[in-house]
């Protein structure tokens, strides 16, 4: 059985290659270009894991994580935040405090 992964990123140049790579390795892949769409997809499809960009316009990855971890139906989904920017220790700690798994 393939695992279902939700990738969330506002940068299409990242979404496409990640989707192709994971699909080529027998993963079921869902994509969302923003946190609001990801919230709907996570609640409807219950992915096995979510890979989300930390910084996006509107609902960012940190806020998405906090919302999902408060919801009984989605709190068990592991969430990994990604960033193309240099990440400082305070950013990592803020992510863990918000419920990020990695």
GUKE-631648 format. One record per residue: residue number from 1; x, y, z of N, C-alpha, C, CB in turn. Coordinates in steps of 0.2 Angstrom, whole numbers. Glycine has a CB too. Layout:
BEGIN
[NUM, [X, Y, Z], [X, Y, Z], [X, Y, Z], [X, Y, Z]]
...
END
This chain:
BEGIN
[1, [4, -6, 0], [0, 0, 0], [4, 6, 0], [-5, 0, 6]]
[2, [3, 11, -4], [7, 17, -5], [5, 22, 1], [7, 20, -12]]
[3, [10, 26, 3], [9, 31, 8], [6, 37, 4], [15, 32, 12]]
[4, [2, 41, 7], [-1, 47, 5], [3, 53, 8], [-9, 47, 6]]
[5, [6, 57, 4], [9, 63, 6], [6, 69, 3], [17, 63, 4]]
[6, [5, 74, 8], [3, 81, 6], [9, 86, 6], [-3, 83, 10]]
[7, [10, 89, 0], [15, 93, -1], [12, 100, -2], [20, 92, -7]]
[8, [15, 105, 2], [12, 112, 2], [17, 117, 1], [8, 113, 9]]
[9, [17, 120, -4], [22, 126, -6], [19, 130, -11], [28, 122, -9]]
[10, [20, 137, -10], [18, 142, -15], [22, 142, -21], [17, 148, -12]]
[11, [28, 139, -21], [33, 139, -27], [32, 133, -31], [40, 139, -24]]
[12, [29, 134, -37], [27, 128, -42], [34, 125, -44], [23, 131, -48]]
[13, [39, 128, -44], [46, 125, -46], [48, 120, -41], [51, 130, -47]]
[14, [45, 120, -35], [47, 115, -30], [42, 109, -30], [47, 118, -23]]
[15, [35, 111, -31], [30, 106, -30], [30, 101, -36], [23, 110, -31]]
[16, [32, 103, -42], [32, 99, -48], [37, 93, -47], [33, 102, -54]]
[17, [44, 95, -46], [49, 90, -45], [48, 85, -39], [56, 93, -44]]
[18, [45, 88, -33], [44, 84, -27], [39, 79, -29], [42, 88, -21]]
[19, [33, 81, -32], [28, 77, -34], [30, 71, -38], [22, 81, -37]]
[20, [34, 73, -43], [36, 68, -48], [41, 63, -44], [40, 71, -54]]
[21, [46, 65, -40], [50, 61, -37], [46, 56, -32], [55, 65, -33]]
[22, [42, 59, -28], [38, 54, -24], [34, 49, -27], [34, 59, -19]]
[23, [30, 52, -32], [26, 47, -36], [30, 42, -40], [22, 51, -42]]
[24, [36, 43, -42], [40, 38, -45], [43, 33, -40], [47, 42, -48]]
[25, [42, 35, -34], [44, 30, -28], [38, 27, -25], [48, 33, -23]]
[26, [32, 27, -29], [26, 23, -27], [22, 27, -21], [27, 16, -25]]
[27, [23, 33, -21], [19, 37, -15], [13, 40, -19], [24, 42, -12]]
[28, [8, 40, -15], [2, 44, -17], [3, 51, -15], [-5, 42, -14]]
[29, [3, 56, -20], [5, 63, -18], [-1, 68, -20], [11, 65, -23]]
[30, [-2, 72, -15], [-7, 77, -15], [-3, 84, -15], [-13, 77, -10]]
[31, [-5, 89, -18], [-1, 95, -18], [-6, 101, -17], [2, 97, -25]]
[32, [-4, 106, -13], [-8, 112, -12], [-3, 118, -13], [-11, 112, -5]]
[33, [-5, 123, -16], [-1, 129, -17], [-1, 134, -11], [-3, 132, -23]]
[34, [-6, 133, -6], [-6, 137, 0], [-9, 134, 6], [-10, 144, -2]]
[35, [-8, 137, 11], [-10, 134, 18], [-18, 132, 18], [-8, 138, 23]]
[36, [-22, 137, 15], [-29, 136, 15], [-31, 130, 12], [-33, 142, 12]]
[37, [-28, 129, 6], [-30, 123, 2], [-28, 117, 5], [-27, 123, -5]]
[38, [-22, 117, 8], [-19, 111, 12], [-23, 109, 18], [-12, 113, 15]]
[39, [-26, 114, 21], [-31, 113, 27], [-37, 109, 25], [-33, 119, 30]]
[40, [-40, 111, 19], [-45, 107, 16], [-43, 100, 14], [-48, 111, 10]]
[41, [-38, 99, 11], [-35, 93, 8], [-33, 88, 14], [-29, 94, 4]]
[42, [-30, 91, 19], [-28, 87, 25], [-35, 84, 29], [-24, 91, 30]]
[43, [-40, 88, 29], [-46, 86, 33], [-50, 81, 29], [-50, 92, 34]]
[44, [-50, 82, 22], [-53, 77, 18], [-50, 71, 16], [-55, 81, 11]]
[45, [-43, 71, 15], [-39, 65, 13], [-35, 62, 18], [-35, 67, 7]]
[46, [-34, 65, 24], [-30, 62, 29], [-24, 59, 27], [-34, 56, 33]]
[47, [-19, 63, 24], [-13, 60, 22], [-9, 57, 28], [-9, 66, 19]]
[48, [-4, 53, 26], [0, 50, 31], [6, 55, 34], [4, 44, 28]]
[49, [7, 60, 30], [12, 65, 32], [11, 71, 28], [20, 62, 31]]
[50, [13, 77, 30], [13, 83, 27], [19, 86, 27], [7, 88, 30]]
[51, [22, 88, 21], [28, 92, 20], [26, 99, 18], [33, 89, 15]]
[52, [27, 104, 22], [25, 111, 21], [30, 116, 21], [19, 112, 26]]
[53, [30, 120, 16], [34, 126, 17], [32, 130, 23], [33, 131, 10]]
[54, [37, 133, 26], [36, 137, 32], [33, 144, 31], [43, 137, 36]]
[55, [36, 147, 25], [34, 153, 24], [30, 154, 17], [40, 158, 23]]
[56, [24, 155, 18], [19, 156, 12], [15, 162, 13], [15, 150, 10]]
[57, [12, 165, 8], [7, 171, 9], [1, 168, 12], [6, 175, 2]]
[58, [-2, 172, 16], [-9, 170, 19], [-7, 165, 24], [-13, 166, 13]]
[59, [-10, 159, 24], [-9, 154, 29], [-3, 151, 29], [-15, 149, 29]]
[60, [2, 152, 33], [9, 149, 32], [9, 143, 35], [14, 154, 35]]
[61, [15, 139, 35], [16, 133, 37], [15, 132, 45], [23, 130, 35]]
[62, [18, 137, 48], [17, 137, 56], [10, 137, 58], [21, 143, 59]]
[63, [6, 142, 55], [-1, 142, 57], [-5, 136, 55], [-4, 149, 53]]
[64, [-3, 133, 49], [-6, 127, 46], [-5, 122, 51], [-4, 125, 39]]
[65, [1, 121, 54], [2, 116, 59], [-2, 117, 65], [10, 116, 60]]
[66, [-2, 123, 68], [-5, 124, 74], [-13, 122, 73], [-5, 131, 76]]
[67, [-16, 124, 68], [-23, 122, 66], [-24, 115, 66], [-25, 126, 60]]
[68, [-20, 111, 62], [-20, 104, 61], [-19, 100, 68], [-16, 102, 56]]
[69, [-14, 103, 72], [-13, 99, 78], [-18, 100, 84], [-6, 102, 81]]
[70, [-22, 106, 83], [-28, 107, 87], [-34, 103, 86], [-30, 114, 88]]
[71, [-35, 100, 79], [-40, 97, 77], [-40, 89, 78], [-41, 98, 69]]
[72, [-45, 86, 82], [-44, 79, 83], [-44, 75, 77], [-51, 77, 87]]
[73, [-46, 77, 72], [-46, 73, 66], [-39, 73, 62], [-51, 75, 61]]
[74, [-35, 78, 63], [-29, 79, 60], [-23, 79, 64], [-29, 85, 55]]
[75, [-24, 79, 71], [-18, 80, 75], [-13, 75, 75], [-20, 81, 82]]
[76, [-15, 69, 73], [-10, 63, 72], [-6, 63, 66], [-14, 57, 73]]
[77, [-7, 68, 61], [-3, 68, 55], [4, 71, 56], [-7, 71, 49]]
[78, [9, 67, 55], [16, 71, 56], [17, 76, 51], [21, 65, 55]]
[79, [20, 82, 53], [21, 88, 49], [28, 89, 49], [16, 94, 51]]
[80, [31, 90, 43], [38, 92, 42], [38, 99, 39], [42, 87, 38]]
[81, [41, 104, 42], [41, 111, 39], [48, 111, 35], [40, 116, 44]]
[82, [47, 114, 29], [53, 115, 25], [54, 123, 24], [53, 112, 18]]
[83, [60, 125, 23], [62, 132, 21], [68, 132, 17], [63, 136, 28]]
[84, [67, 137, 12], [72, 138, 7], [77, 144, 10], [70, 140, 1]]
[85, [75, 147, 16], [79, 152, 19], [83, 149, 25], [74, 157, 22]]
[86, [88, 153, 26], [92, 151, 32], [88, 151, 38], [98, 156, 33]]
[87, [88, 145, 42], [84, 144, 48], [88, 145, 54], [80, 138, 48]]
[88, [86, 149, 59], [89, 150, 65], [86, 146, 70], [89, 158, 67]]
[89, [89, 145, 76], [87, 140, 81], [80, 143, 84], [92, 140, 87]]
[90, [79, 149, 84], [73, 152, 87], [67, 150, 82], [73, 159, 87]]
[91, [68, 149, 76], [63, 147, 71], [61, 140, 72], [65, 148, 64]]
[92, [67, 136, 73], [66, 128, 74], [62, 127, 81], [72, 125, 75]]
[93, [63, 131, 86], [60, 130, 92], [53, 132, 91], [63, 134, 98]]
[94, [51, 138, 88], [45, 140, 87], [40, 135, 83], [44, 147, 83]]
[95, [44, 131, 78], [40, 126, 75], [38, 120, 79], [44, 123, 69]]
[96, [43, 118, 84], [41, 113, 88], [36, 115, 93], [48, 111, 92]]
[97, [36, 121, 96], [31, 123, 100], [24, 123, 97], [33, 130, 103]]
[98, [24, 124, 90], [18, 124, 87], [15, 118, 85], [18, 129, 81]]
[99, [19, 112, 86], [17, 105, 85], [20, 102, 79], [10, 105, 84]]
[100, [25, 105, 76], [29, 102, 70], [33, 96, 73], [34, 108, 67]]
[101, [33, 91, 69], [36, 85, 70], [43, 85, 68], [33, 79, 67]]
[102, [45, 89, 63], [52, 90, 61], [53, 96, 57], [55, 84, 58]]
END
